[in-house]
Amino acid sequence: MRALPAFAAALLTVSLALAGCSMGASDSQDMKADSAAKPATGQQGAGAAADEGQGEKLTEDGKKAEPDADAAKTHVIRTATLSVEVKSVTKALAEARSVALDAGGVIEDETTERVDDSYITSHVVLRVPEAEYDSVLTELAGTGKLLSRAANAKDVTEQVVDVNSRIATQRASVNRVRKLMDQAQDITDVVALESQLNTRQAELESLLAKQASLADRTTMATVTLDLSERAKEEKDDGDDSPGFLDALGGGWDAFVSVLRWIVVVLAAILPFVVALAVLFVLWRLFGVRLTALRARRTPVVEPGAAPAPSPDEDRDEGKQD
């Protein structure tokens, strides 16, 4: 008789346990269905489910990722600007290209122009590995006379770590939304989950682009090089004493200048000379003839002979007598 109550009690305990398990399974299924049916309504949808674990770095399988070994590394963006005066921009530019390529870098931009047909200038942007940054600067500064130098180092370690963490979290979020899409059966749930997936995928791609940009700027330093050469008039400033050729050139310039002024003066007085020549010719043609005619009309008086009395004088003498 005592065995019967004990068996009944055991049977009741097992029944309650089975009921509890079935209720838990039912509640779990209801929660999944509710999260799949309402993906865009706060914490009860797929959006809230995808946001779980934002503070942890998760792998693509949803597991907690191990600490990133690269997080302890310092990430620095290095830039520098050099202005160098050289004897020949062409040779210095070729040397700068060789230095950058030997260091494993690239020529990102180059602008070369001739100014006033007297000297050449060049603007070059070089990208070199960070490890070769200091040695490249030293070699470039030694190509000529250093006019100016400016260097800048910006620590972006926090940005790199933050972007990497956000990428890992976003990838896990995208994977969770994809799993929910696989489990969804209603077309409305699929459309809503697809919208969430597109949004999160776009955010992930933006973070990946930012990560690539940071990686490029931290691994490759940027060096801007400005090359210029002295004007030709300034190359012989050290020797001011004139030489034989300078004296010969100066004398020739003076001779040409004097000759030019003589020609100018002759051209100025030429009209007057021509006018005087014409007057002289006219005088020779007509003046001599007039003089000759006057000479013929004038009587010639011989020396010692008394002039013949005029008729009036004869009359006066007759009256007196």
The 8 nearest C-alpha neighbors of each residue, nearest first, counted from 0:
[[1, 2, 3, 4, 5, 6, 7, 8],
 [0, 2, 3, 4, 5, 6, 7, 8],
 [3, 1, 5, 0, 4, 6, 7, 8],
 [2, 4, 6, 5, 1, 0, 7, 8],
 [5, 3, 7, 6, 2, 1, 8, 0],
 [4, 6, 8, 2, 3, 7, 9, 1],
 [7, 5, 3, 9, 4, 8, 2, 10],
 [8, 6, 4, 10, 5, 9, 11, 3],
 [7, 9, 11, 5, 10, 6, 4, 12],
 [10, 8, 12, 6, 11, 7, 5, 13],
 [9, 11, 7, 13, 8, 12, 6, 14],
 [12, 10, 14, 8, 9, 13, 7, 15],
 [11, 13, 9, 15, 14, 10, 16, 8],
 [12, 14, 16, 10, 15, 11, 17, 9],
 [15, 13, 11, 17, 16, 12, 18, 10],
 [14, 16, 18, 12, 17, 13, 19, 11],
 [17, 15, 13, 19, 18, 14, 12, 20],
 [16, 18, 20, 14, 19, 15, 13, 21],
 [17, 19, 15, 21, 16, 20, 22, 14],
 [18, 20, 22, 16, 17, 21, 23, 15],
 [21, 19, 23, 17, 22, 18, 24, 16],
 [20, 22, 24, 18, 23, 19, 25, 17],
 [23, 21, 25, 19, 20, 24, 26, 18],
 [24, 22, 20, 26, 25, 21, 27, 19],
 [23, 25, 27, 21, 22, 26, 20, 28],
 [24, 26, 22, 28, 23, 27, 21, 29],
 [27, 25, 29, 23, 28, 24, 22, 30],
 [26, 28, 24, 30, 29, 25, 23, 31],
 [29, 27, 31, 25, 30, 26, 32, 24],
 [28, 30, 26, 32, 27, 31, 33, 25],
 [29, 31, 33, 27, 28, 32, 34, 26],
 [32, 30, 34, 28, 33, 29, 35, 27],
 [31, 33, 35, 29, 30, 34, 36, 28],
 [32, 34, 30, 36, 31, 35, 29, 37],
 [35, 33, 44, 31, 37, 45, 32, 43],
 [34, 36, 32, 33, 37, 38, 183, 45],
 [37, 35, 33, 188, 34, 32, 38, 44],
 [36, 38, 44, 34, 35, 39, 40, 33],
 [44, 39, 37, 45, 46, 35, 34, 40],
 [38, 40, 44, 37, 46, 41, 45, 191],
 [41, 39, 44, 37, 38, 43, 42, 46],
 [42, 40, 43, 44, 47, 39, 46, 38],
 [41, 43, 47, 44, 40, 48, 46, 45],
 [42, 44, 34, 41, 40, 47, 37, 33],
 [38, 45, 43, 34, 37, 46, 40, 39],
 [44, 46, 38, 48, 34, 47, 49, 35],
 [47, 45, 49, 44, 48, 38, 39, 50],
 [48, 46, 42, 50, 49, 45, 44, 41],
 [47, 49, 45, 50, 46, 51, 44, 42],
 [50, 48, 172, 46, 47, 51, 175, 45],
 [51, 49, 47, 48, 53, 52, 46, 172],
 [52, 50, 48, 49, 53, 47, 172, 54],
 [51, 53, 55, 54, 50, 168, 56, 57],
 [54, 52, 55, 51, 50, 168, 56, 169],
 [53, 55, 52, 56, 168, 51, 164, 165],
 [56, 54, 52, 53, 57, 63, 168, 64],
 [57, 55, 64, 168, 167, 63, 164, 58],
 [58, 56, 63, 64, 62, 61, 168, 167],
 [57, 59, 61, 60, 64, 62, 171, 63],
 [58, 60, 171, 61, 170, 174, 57, 62],
 [61, 59, 58, 62, 171, 57, 174, 63],
 [62, 60, 58, 59, 57, 171, 63, 175],
 [63, 61, 57, 58, 60, 64, 59, 56],
 [62, 64, 57, 56, 58, 65, 61, 55],
 [65, 63, 57, 58, 56, 62, 66, 55],
 [64, 66, 67, 63, 56, 57, 58, 68],
 [67, 65, 68, 64, 70, 56, 69, 63],
 [68, 66, 69, 70, 65, 71, 64, 160],
 [67, 69, 70, 66, 71, 72, 65, 160],
 [70, 68, 67, 72, 71, 160, 73, 66],
 [71, 69, 67, 68, 72, 160, 156, 66],
 [72, 70, 69, 68, 73, 67, 156, 160],
 [73, 71, 69, 70, 74, 156, 68, 160],
 [74, 72, 156, 75, 71, 154, 155, 70],
 [73, 75, 156, 155, 217, 154, 72, 76],
 [76, 74, 154, 153, 217, 155, 77, 152],
 [77, 75, 217, 153, 152, 216, 154, 220],
 [76, 78, 152, 220, 151, 75, 153, 221],
 [79, 77, 221, 151, 222, 220, 150, 152],
 [80, 78, 150, 222, 149, 151, 223, 221],
 [79, 81, 223, 149, 148, 222, 224, 150],
 [82, 80, 148, 224, 147, 225, 223, 83],
 [81, 83, 225, 147, 146, 224, 226, 145],
 [84, 82, 145, 226, 146, 144, 143, 225],
 [85, 83, 227, 144, 228, 143, 226, 145],
 [86, 84, 143, 228, 87, 227, 88, 144],
 [85, 87, 228, 88, 229, 84, 143, 91],
 [86, 88, 89, 85, 90, 91, 228, 119],
 [87, 89, 91, 90, 92, 85, 226, 227],
 [88, 90, 92, 87, 91, 93, 119, 121],
 [91, 89, 93, 92, 88, 87, 94, 86],
 [90, 92, 94, 88, 93, 89, 95, 87],
 [93, 91, 95, 89, 94, 90, 88, 96],
 [92, 94, 96, 90, 91, 95, 97, 89],
 [93, 95, 91, 97, 92, 96, 98, 90],
 [96, 94, 92, 98, 97, 93, 91, 99],
 [97, 95, 93, 99, 94, 98, 100, 92],
 [96, 98, 94, 100, 95, 99, 101, 93],
 [99, 97, 95, 101, 96, 100, 94, 102],
 [100, 98, 104, 102, 96, 97, 101, 105],
 [99, 101, 104, 103, 97, 102, 98, 105],
 [100, 102, 98, 103, 99, 97, 104, 96],
 [103, 101, 99, 100, 104, 98, 131, 127],
 [104, 102, 100, 101, 127, 99, 128, 105],
 [105, 103, 127, 99, 100, 126, 102, 128],
 [104, 106, 126, 125, 107, 100, 99, 127],
 [107, 105, 125, 108, 124, 126, 96, 104],
 [106, 108, 124, 125, 105, 126, 109, 123],
 [107, 109, 124, 123, 106, 110, 125, 122],
 [110, 108, 123, 122, 124, 111, 107, 121],
 [109, 111, 122, 121, 123, 112, 108, 120],
 [112, 110, 121, 120, 122, 109, 113, 119],
 [113, 111, 120, 119, 121, 114, 110, 118],
 [112, 114, 119, 118, 116, 120, 115, 111],
 [113, 115, 116, 118, 119, 117, 112, 120],
 [116, 114, 117, 113, 118, 119, 230, 112],
 [117, 115, 114, 113, 118, 119, 230, 112],
 [116, 118, 115, 230, 231, 114, 119, 113],
 [117, 119, 230, 114, 113, 228, 116, 229],
 [120, 118, 113, 112, 114, 227, 88, 228],
 [121, 119, 227, 226, 112, 111, 113, 88],
 [120, 122, 111, 226, 110, 225, 123, 112],
 [123, 121, 225, 110, 109, 224, 111, 226],
 [122, 124, 109, 224, 108, 223, 110, 225],
 [125, 123, 223, 108, 107, 222, 106, 224],
 [124, 126, 106, 222, 107, 221, 105, 223],
 [127, 125, 221, 104, 105, 220, 219, 222],
 [126, 128, 104, 219, 220, 99, 129, 125],
 [129, 127, 219, 130, 131, 220, 218, 104],
 [128, 130, 132, 219, 220, 131, 218, 127],
 [129, 131, 128, 132, 133, 127, 218, 134],
 [132, 130, 129, 128, 134, 133, 135, 102],
 [131, 133, 129, 135, 130, 134, 128, 136],
 [134, 132, 136, 135, 131, 137, 130, 129],
 [133, 135, 137, 136, 131, 132, 138, 130],
 [136, 134, 138, 132, 137, 133, 131, 139],
 [135, 137, 139, 133, 134, 138, 140, 132],
 [138, 136, 134, 140, 135, 139, 133, 141],
 [139, 137, 141, 135, 140, 136, 134, 142],
 [138, 140, 136, 141, 142, 137, 135, 95],
 [139, 141, 137, 138, 142, 145, 136, 143],
 [142, 140, 138, 139, 143, 137, 144, 145],
 [141, 143, 139, 140, 91, 138, 85, 144],
 [144, 142, 85, 141, 84, 83, 145, 140],
 [143, 145, 84, 83, 146, 85, 142, 141],
 [146, 144, 83, 147, 140, 82, 143, 84],
 [145, 147, 82, 83, 144, 84, 148, 81],
 [148, 146, 82, 145, 81, 149, 83, 80],
 [147, 149, 81, 80, 82, 150, 146, 79],
 [148, 150, 80, 79, 81, 151, 147, 78],
 [151, 149, 79, 78, 80, 148, 152, 77],
 [150, 152, 78, 77, 79, 153, 149, 76],
 [151, 153, 77, 76, 75, 78, 154, 150],
 [154, 152, 76, 75, 155, 77, 151, 74],
 [153, 155, 75, 156, 74, 76, 152, 73],
 [156, 154, 158, 157, 74, 75, 153, 159],
 [155, 157, 74, 159, 158, 73, 154, 160],
 [158, 156, 160, 159, 155, 161, 154, 74],
 [157, 159, 161, 155, 156, 160, 162, 213],
 [158, 160, 156, 162, 157, 161, 163, 155],
 [161, 159, 163, 157, 158, 162, 70, 164],
 [162, 160, 158, 164, 159, 163, 157, 165],
 [163, 161, 165, 159, 164, 160, 158, 166],
 [162, 164, 166, 160, 161, 165, 159, 167],
 [165, 163, 161, 167, 166, 162, 56, 160],
 [164, 166, 168, 162, 167, 163, 169, 161],
 [167, 165, 169, 163, 164, 168, 170, 162],
 [168, 166, 170, 164, 165, 169, 56, 57],
 [169, 167, 165, 171, 166, 170, 56, 57],
 [168, 170, 172, 166, 171, 167, 165, 203],
 [171, 169, 173, 167, 172, 168, 166, 59],
 [170, 172, 174, 59, 168, 169, 173, 61],
 [173, 171, 49, 169, 175, 170, 174, 168],
 [172, 174, 170, 176, 171, 175, 169, 196],
 [173, 175, 177, 171, 172, 176, 170, 178],
 [176, 174, 178, 172, 177, 173, 49, 171],
 [175, 177, 179, 173, 178, 174, 196, 180],
 [176, 178, 180, 174, 175, 179, 173, 181],
 [179, 177, 181, 175, 180, 176, 174, 182],
 [178, 180, 176, 182, 181, 177, 183, 175],
 [179, 181, 177, 183, 178, 182, 189, 192],
 [182, 180, 178, 179, 183, 177, 184, 189],
 [181, 183, 179, 180, 178, 184, 35, 177],
 [184, 182, 180, 181, 185, 35, 179, 189],
 [185, 183, 186, 182, 188, 189, 181, 180],
 [184, 186, 188, 187, 183, 189, 36, 35],
 [187, 185, 189, 188, 190, 184, 183, 191],
 [188, 186, 190, 189, 185, 191, 36, 192],
 [187, 189, 191, 185, 36, 186, 190, 192],
 [188, 190, 186, 192, 187, 191, 180, 193],
 [191, 189, 193, 187, 192, 188, 186, 194],
 [192, 190, 188, 194, 193, 189, 187, 38],
 [191, 193, 195, 189, 194, 190, 188, 196],
 [192, 194, 196, 190, 195, 191, 189, 197],
 [195, 193, 197, 191, 192, 196, 198, 190],
 [194, 196, 192, 198, 193, 197, 199, 191],
 [195, 197, 193, 199, 194, 198, 200, 192],
 [198, 196, 200, 194, 195, 199, 201, 193],
 [199, 197, 195, 201, 196, 200, 194, 202],
 [198, 200, 202, 196, 201, 197, 203, 173],
 [199, 201, 203, 197, 202, 198, 196, 204],
 [202, 200, 204, 198, 203, 199, 197, 205],
 [203, 201, 199, 205, 200, 204, 206, 198],
 [202, 204, 200, 206, 201, 205, 169, 199],
 [203, 205, 207, 201, 206, 202, 208, 200],
 [206, 204, 202, 208, 203, 207, 201, 209],
 [205, 207, 209, 203, 204, 208, 210, 166],
 [206, 208, 210, 204, 209, 205, 203, 211],
 [209, 207, 211, 205, 210, 206, 204, 212],
 [210, 208, 206, 212, 207, 211, 213, 205],
 [209, 211, 207, 213, 208, 212, 214, 206],
 [212, 210, 214, 208, 209, 213, 215, 207],
 [211, 213, 209, 215, 214, 210, 208, 216],
 [214, 212, 210, 216, 215, 211, 217, 209],
 [213, 215, 211, 217, 212, 216, 218, 210],
 [214, 216, 212, 218, 213, 217, 219, 211],
 [217, 215, 213, 219, 214, 218, 76, 212],
 [216, 218, 76, 214, 75, 215, 219, 74],
 [217, 219, 215, 129, 216, 128, 214, 220],
 [220, 218, 128, 127, 129, 216, 217, 126],
 [221, 219, 77, 129, 127, 126, 78, 128],
 [220, 222, 126, 78, 125, 79, 77, 219],
 [223, 221, 79, 125, 78, 124, 80, 126],
 [224, 222, 124, 80, 123, 79, 81, 125],
 [223, 225, 81, 123, 122, 80, 82, 124],
 [224, 226, 82, 122, 121, 81, 83, 123],
 [227, 225, 121, 83, 120, 84, 82, 88],
 [228, 226, 120, 84, 85, 119, 88, 83],
 [227, 229, 85, 84, 86, 118, 87, 119],
 [230, 228, 231, 233, 118, 234, 227, 86],
 [229, 231, 232, 118, 233, 117, 228, 234],
 [230, 232, 233, 234, 117, 229, 118, 235],
 [233, 231, 230, 234, 235, 236, 229, 117],
 [234, 232, 231, 236, 230, 235, 229, 237],
 [233, 235, 231, 232, 236, 230, 229, 237],
 [236, 234, 237, 233, 238, 232, 239, 231],
 [235, 237, 233, 238, 234, 239, 232, 231],
 [236, 238, 235, 239, 234, 233, 240, 232],
 [239, 237, 236, 240, 235, 241, 234, 242],
 [238, 240, 237, 241, 236, 235, 242, 245],
 [241, 239, 238, 242, 245, 237, 236, 243],
 [242, 240, 245, 239, 246, 243, 244, 238],
 [243, 241, 245, 244, 246, 240, 247, 239],
 [244, 242, 246, 245, 247, 241, 248, 249],
 [243, 245, 247, 246, 242, 248, 241, 249],
 [244, 246, 242, 248, 243, 247, 241, 249],
 [247, 245, 249, 243, 248, 244, 250, 242],
 [248, 246, 244, 250, 249, 245, 243, 251],
 [247, 249, 245, 251, 246, 250, 244, 252],
 [248, 250, 246, 252, 247, 251, 245, 253],
 [251, 249, 253, 247, 252, 248, 246, 254],
 [250, 252, 254, 248, 253, 249, 255, 247],
 [251, 253, 249, 255, 250, 254, 256, 248],
 [252, 254, 256, 250, 251, 255, 257, 249],
 [255, 253, 251, 257, 256, 252, 258, 250],
 [254, 256, 258, 252, 253, 257, 259, 251],
 [255, 257, 253, 259, 254, 258, 252, 260],
 [258, 256, 260, 254, 259, 255, 253, 261],
 [259, 257, 261, 255, 260, 256, 254, 262],
 [258, 260, 256, 262, 257, 261, 255, 263],
 [259, 261, 263, 257, 262, 258, 264, 256],
 [262, 260, 258, 264, 263, 259, 265, 257],
 [261, 263, 265, 259, 260, 264, 266, 258],
 [262, 264, 260, 266, 261, 265, 267, 259],
 [265, 263, 267, 261, 266, 262, 260, 268],
 [266, 264, 262, 268, 267, 263, 269, 261],
 [265, 267, 263, 269, 264, 268, 262, 270],
 [266, 268, 264, 265, 269, 263, 270, 271],
 [269, 267, 265, 271, 270, 266, 272, 264],
 [268, 270, 272, 266, 271, 267, 265, 273],
 [271, 269, 273, 272, 268, 274, 267, 266],
 [272, 270, 274, 268, 273, 269, 275, 267],
 [273, 271, 269, 275, 274, 270, 276, 268],
 [272, 274, 276, 270, 271, 275, 269, 277],
 [273, 275, 271, 277, 276, 272, 270, 278],
 [276, 274, 278, 272, 277, 273, 279, 271],
 [277, 275, 279, 273, 274, 278, 272, 280],
 [278, 276, 280, 274, 279, 275, 273, 281],
 [279, 277, 275, 281, 280, 276, 282, 274],
 [280, 278, 276, 282, 277, 281, 275, 283],
 [279, 281, 283, 277, 282, 278, 284, 276],
 [282, 280, 284, 278, 283, 279, 285, 277],
 [283, 281, 286, 279, 285, 280, 284, 278],
 [282, 284, 280, 281, 286, 285, 287, 279],
 [285, 283, 281, 282, 286, 280, 287, 288],
 [284, 286, 282, 288, 287, 283, 281, 289],
 [285, 287, 282, 289, 288, 283, 284, 290],
 [288, 286, 290, 289, 285, 283, 291, 284],
 [289, 287, 291, 285, 290, 286, 292, 284],
 [290, 288, 292, 286, 291, 287, 293, 285],
 [289, 291, 287, 293, 288, 292, 294, 286],
 [290, 292, 288, 294, 289, 293, 287, 295],
 [293, 291, 289, 295, 294, 290, 288, 296],
 [294, 292, 290, 296, 295, 291, 289, 297],
 [293, 295, 291, 292, 297, 296, 290, 298],
 [296, 294, 292, 293, 297, 291, 298, 290],
 [297, 295, 293, 294, 298, 292, 291, 299],
 [296, 298, 294, 295, 293, 299, 292, 300],
 [299, 297, 300, 296, 295, 294, 301, 293],
 [298, 300, 301, 297, 295, 294, 296, 302],
 [301, 299, 298, 302, 304, 306, 303, 305],
 [300, 302, 304, 299, 303, 305, 306, 298],
 [301, 303, 304, 300, 305, 299, 306, 298],
 [304, 302, 301, 305, 300, 306, 307, 299],
 [305, 303, 302, 301, 306, 300, 307, 299],
 [306, 304, 307, 303, 302, 308, 301, 300],
 [305, 307, 304, 308, 300, 309, 301, 303],
 [306, 308, 305, 309, 304, 310, 312, 313],
 [309, 307, 312, 306, 310, 313, 311, 305],
 [308, 310, 312, 311, 307, 313, 306, 314],
 [311, 309, 313, 312, 314, 308, 315, 307],
 [312, 310, 314, 313, 309, 315, 308, 316],
 [311, 313, 315, 309, 310, 314, 308, 316],
 [314, 312, 310, 316, 311, 315, 317, 309],
 [315, 313, 317, 311, 316, 312, 318, 310],
 [314, 316, 312, 318, 313, 317, 311, 319],
 [315, 317, 319, 313, 314, 318, 312, 320],
 [318, 316, 314, 320, 319, 315, 313, 312],
 [317, 319, 315, 320, 316, 314, 313, 312],
 [318, 320, 316, 317, 315, 314, 313, 312],
 [319, 317, 318, 316, 315, 314, 313, 312]]
